[in-house]
Amino acid sequence: MGPGTSKQRDARPAQTASNWLPQFCSAPTLFAVMIVAELVALVVVLVPETEMRPLLPRLGVVSLYVQWLALLNVVVLCSLRQPLARFDARAAYLFAGSAGVAVTALASAVICRMDQALGLGLSVPAGETWRFVLANAGICALIAAALLRYLFVLEQWRERVQAASRAQVDALQARIRPHFLFNSMNTIASLVRTRPAEAERTVEDLADLFRAALGADTAMATLGEELELADHYLRIEQLRLGARLQVERDFVDLPLHLPLPRLLLQPLVENAVYHGVQPRADGGTVVLRARSLGDGVEIAIENPLPQQPAPSGRNGVALANVRARIEYHFGARGGLQVEAGAQVFRVTLRLPGRPDR
């Protein structure tokens, strides 16, 4: 391990609060806060009271009040996210919870005073204002502690998934280098004297493929670029396997600018060649099908099954890696389906129009 690697590792930023603080204004966080707020409103309404009032009107008033408080807290925490990122995780956690309690107490006092001035009778009498404010602040403190802890654990899980995703990209990049490089170089060497034009094109295909494989793991590619990389790979393998490898393409109205994680298709195409076509004495056909699916795309990769069952291992690892990357970038909106028929092995990817991250 050279000195350059050590410098790069030392230059990585230390973990700060921004590594776990959620995007308070994001739709998932907002939805979670609203669900928790409505549950709190339901619990408050179900508590017995001395003055019996109709349940549904009371639930409507309490829900409106609690949801308003929840949204107000979300807006405040959203605006405080950047300042909180300067603190460590524990200090930011305590400050965020304290800010929520303070906002709830102040808003409760304001609402209570307004209700008493207008004589609506929706809150409490004037003599019970501070009890009302302190009760709301106490409830908020308990809920904020639990909810922020949940969000903290969720963000830690997302960080681990992201780290695993980067490690999987590194593994895919490492896999593409050794055996494929040696096979490609041997193919180029055999072509240099007899077919120099094809040798030159193969070198260009290999350079484009490795440029993508060695690129930044966080960079996104497009559907057009991923299909082009698959073509580079298949052209090289066709030179090595000759007539044993046939390729069919069936593309219909593809959104070529659709953003995709880099190197998402190449491992699946490589599996189709190495585990489907290469073990067969007579070779076989790799079929690439792709069609527009709403604002996304559906991509299927088919290959024949070998005469003898292939040992499990690398094929399953590549499928698991691609599935994990789809789950990380697209969540439940994306998916990878594997179908092993009597003679054909098919992998189908369903990818939405925009990644979650």
MOPEMO-V985107 format. One record per residue. N is the residue number from 1. RES is the residue in one letter. OMEGA is omega in whole degrees, 0 to 359 (NA if undefined). NEAR is the number of other C-alpha atoms within 12 Angstrom. D_FIRST is the distance of its C-alpha to the first C-alpha in Angstrom with 1 decimal. Layout:
n:res:omega:near:d_first
N:RES:OMEGA:NEAR:D_FIRST
N:RES:OMEGA:NEAR:D_FIRST
//
This chain:
n:res:omega:near:d_first
1:M:186:8:0.0
2:G:180:8:3.8
3:P:180:9:6.9
4:G:180:10:8.3
5:T:180:11:6.7
6:S:179:11:8.0
7:K:180:11:11.1
8:Q:180:12:11.7
9:R:180:13:11.7
10:D:183:11:13.8
11:A:181:10:16.1
12:R:182:11:17.1
13:P:177:10:20.7
14:A:181:15:22.0
15:Q:179:16:24.2
16:T:180:22:27.8
17:A:181:28:31.1
18:S:179:29:30.8
19:N:181:30:28.2
20:W:181:31:31.2
21:L:182:42:34.4
22:P:172:40:36.1
23:Q:188:28:37.6
24:F:181:34:41.0
25:C:179:24:42.8
26:S:183:17:41.2
27:A:180:14:43.5
28:P:179:17:42.0
29:T:179:28:42.0
30:L:179:26:45.5
31:F:179:19:46.8
32:A:180:26:45.5
33:V:181:35:47.2
34:M:178:28:50.4
35:I:179:20:50.5
36:V:180:27:50.1
37:A:180:32:52.7
38:E:175:27:55.2
39:L:177:21:54.8
40:V:179:29:55.5
41:A:180:30:58.6
42:L:178:24:59.8
43:V:180:19:59.5
44:V:182:24:61.3
45:V:183:24:64.1
46:L:177:18:64.5
47:V:181:16:65.1
48:P:178:11:68.9
49:E:183:12:70.8
50:T:180:6:74.4
51:E:183:9:75.4
52:M:178:12:75.0
53:R:180:16:73.9
54:P:187:13:73.1
55:L:186:21:69.6
56:L:176:14:68.5
57:P:179:14:69.5
58:R:177:25:67.9
59:L:178:25:64.7
60:G:181:19:64.7
61:V:181:24:65.1
62:V:179:26:62.5
63:S:179:28:60.0
64:L:181:21:60.6
65:Y:183:30:60.1
66:V:179:34:57.0
67:Q:178:29:55.3
68:W:177:24:56.1
69:L:181:37:54.5
70:A:180:40:51.4
71:L:177:31:51.0
72:L:178:30:51.7
73:N:179:34:48.9
74:V:180:36:46.5
75:V:180:23:47.4
76:V:181:27:46.9
77:L:176:36:43.5
78:C:179:25:42.4
79:S:181:18:43.3
80:L:187:28:41.6
81:R:180:28:38.2
82:Q:176:21:36.7
83:P:180:20:38.0
84:L:181:29:36.9
85:A:180:28:33.3
86:R:183:21:33.2
87:F:172:24:33.7
88:D:189:20:31.6
89:A:183:27:32.5
90:R:180:21:35.2
91:A:179:19:37.0
92:A:178:30:37.0
93:Y:181:35:38.2
94:L:182:22:41.1
95:F:179:29:41.9
96:A:178:40:42.1
97:G:179:33:44.4
98:S:178:26:46.5
99:A:178:30:46.9
100:G:179:38:48.1
101:V:181:33:50.6
102:A:179:27:51.9
103:V:180:30:52.3
104:T:180:38:54.2
105:A:181:30:56.4
106:L:180:24:57.3
107:A:178:28:57.9
108:S:179:35:60.0
109:A:180:28:62.2
110:V:180:20:62.7
111:I:181:29:63.7
112:C:179:31:65.9
113:R:179:26:67.8
114:M:180:20:68.2
115:D:179:20:69.6
116:Q:179:20:72.0
117:A:181:16:73.2
118:L:179:13:73.8
119:G:181:15:75.4
120:L:179:15:73.6
121:G:181:17:73.2
122:L:182:25:69.7
123:S:183:30:68.0
124:V:175:24:69.7
125:P:185:20:72.7
126:A:182:21:72.3
127:G:183:13:72.4
128:E:183:16:69.4
129:T:185:24:67.0
130:W:176:22:64.7
131:R:178:19:64.6
132:F:181:27:63.6
133:V:182:29:60.8
134:L:178:21:59.5
135:A:178:21:59.6
136:N:179:35:57.6
137:A:179:28:55.1
138:G:178:23:54.7
139:I:180:27:54.3
140:C:180:35:51.7
141:A:180:26:49.7
142:L:181:19:49.6
143:I:180:25:48.7
144:A:180:36:46.1
145:A:181:23:44.3
146:A:184:18:44.2
147:L:179:30:43.4
148:L:176:36:40.7
149:R:178:24:39.1
150:Y:180:22:39.3
151:L:178:27:37.7
152:F:179:29:35.0
153:V:180:20:34.2
154:L:180:22:34.4
155:E:175:24:32.0
156:Q:177:22:29.5
157:W:179:18:29.9
158:R:177:24:29.4
159:E:179:21:26.2
160:R:178:17:25.0
161:V:179:23:26.3
162:Q:178:24:24.5
163:A:178:19:21.1
164:A:179:22:22.0
165:S:178:30:23.1
166:R:178:27:19.9
167:A:179:20:18.0
168:Q:176:31:20.6
169:V:177:36:20.2
170:D:179:23:16.5
171:A:178:25:17.7
172:L:179:37:20.4
173:Q:179:30:18.2
174:A:181:18:16.1
175:R:186:25:19.5
176:I:188:31:20.9
177:R:194:23:18.5
178:P:188:15:18.7
179:H:182:14:22.4
180:F:179:26:23.9
181:L:182:25:22.2
182:F:178:16:23.4
183:N:181:23:26.8
184:S:180:35:27.1
185:M:177:26:26.3
186:N:177:20:28.8
187:T:180:31:31.3
188:I:180:29:30.9
189:A:180:21:31.3
190:S:183:19:34.5
191:L:190:22:35.9
192:V:184:18:35.2
193:R:186:13:38.4
194:T:182:13:40.7
195:R:186:16:39.9
196:P:181:16:37.9
197:A:178:14:38.7
198:E:177:23:37.2
199:A:179:26:34.1
200:E:179:22:33.7
201:R:179:23:34.3
202:T:176:35:31.7
203:V:179:29:29.1
204:E:177:21:30.0
205:D:181:29:29.9
206:L:179:34:26.4
207:A:179:23:25.2
208:D:181:23:26.8
209:L:181:35:25.4
210:F:175:29:21.8
211:R:177:21:22.4
212:A:182:34:23.5
213:A:182:34:20.8
214:L:181:24:18.0
215:G:181:21:20.1
216:A:182:18:19.9
217:D:180:27:20.5
218:T:183:24:23.1
219:A:177:18:25.2
220:M:174:24:28.4
221:A:175:27:29.9
222:T:178:28:33.6
223:L:179:35:35.5
224:G:179:24:36.3
225:E:180:27:32.7
226:E:177:32:31.8
227:L:178:35:34.8
228:E:177:24:33.9
229:L:177:34:30.4
230:A:177:39:32.1
231:D:177:29:34.5
232:H:182:31:31.7
233:Y:183:42:30.3
234:L:178:41:33.7
235:R:179:32:34.8
236:I:181:38:31.9
237:E:177:37:32.8
238:Q:176:28:36.5
239:L:182:30:35.9
240:R:184:30:34.2
241:L:178:27:36.7
242:G:184:20:39.7
243:A:179:18:42.8
244:R:180:23:41.4
245:L:174:31:39.6
246:Q:182:29:41.9
247:V:174:31:41.1
248:E:180:19:43.6
249:R:179:21:43.2
250:D:184:20:45.5
251:F:182:22:44.8
252:V:172:16:47.4
253:D:185:18:47.5
254:L:172:24:43.8
255:P:189:28:42.4
256:L:180:24:39.8
257:H:179:21:38.6
258:L:181:28:37.9
259:P:178:29:34.5
260:L:172:38:32.1
261:P:182:38:28.5
262:R:180:41:26.4
263:L:178:47:26.0
264:L:184:42:28.7
265:L:186:45:30.9
266:Q:178:37:28.7
267:P:180:41:27.4
268:L:176:46:31.1
269:V:178:45:32.3
270:E:176:37:29.7
271:N:181:39:31.0
272:A:180:44:34.5
273:V:188:41:33.8
274:Y:184:31:31.7
275:H:181:34:33.7
276:G:187:39:37.1
277:V:188:39:37.8
278:Q:181:32:35.8
279:P:183:25:37.1
280:R:180:24:40.7
281:A:181:17:42.5
282:D:179:19:44.4
283:G:181:28:41.5
284:G:185:33:42.4
285:T:172:33:42.3
286:V:183:39:39.7
287:V:176:33:41.6
288:L:177:32:40.3
289:R:178:28:42.7
290:A:178:31:42.4
291:R:178:25:45.1
292:S:182:26:45.6
293:L:185:20:46.1
294:G:176:16:47.7
295:D:181:21:45.1
296:G:184:29:42.3
297:V:173:34:41.6
298:E:183:32:41.8
299:I:178:38:39.7
300:A:178:34:40.3
301:I:184:41:38.4
302:E:174:39:40.5
303:N:178:40:39.9
304:P:176:38:42.0
305:L:178:32:41.3
306:P:179:28:40.6
307:Q:178:19:43.4
308:Q:180:15:41.3
309:P:179:15:39.5
310:A:178:20:35.8
311:P:179:13:33.5
312:S:180:12:32.3
313:G:188:12:28.6
314:R:180:21:26.6
315:N:179:27:29.7
316:G:179:19:30.2
317:V:180:20:26.5
318:A:178:33:26.8
319:L:179:33:30.2
320:A:179:28:29.1
321:N:181:31:26.2
322:V:179:42:28.6
323:R:179:33:31.2
324:A:179:29:29.0
325:R:176:40:28.0
326:I:180:37:31.8
327:E:181:29:32.7
328:Y:186:30:30.3
329:H:187:32:31.3
330:F:181:27:35.0
331:G:182:23:35.9
332:A:182:18:39.1
333:R:178:21:40.2
334:G:180:30:37.9
335:G:176:29:37.7
336:L:182:32:36.7
337:Q:181:23:39.3
338:V:179:25:39.0
339:E:177:19:42.1
340:A:180:19:42.4
341:G:180:14:45.8
342:A:183:13:47.7
343:Q:187:19:46.3
344:V:173:25:44.0
345:F:185:31:40.7
346:R:174:30:40.5
347:V:183:38:37.9
348:T:177:30:39.4
349:L:173:37:37.7
350:R:187:32:39.8
351:L:179:41:38.2
352:P:185:29:40.1
353:G:184:26:40.5
354:R:177:25:38.1
355:P:177:25:35.0
356:D:181:23:35.1
357:R:NA:20:31.8
//
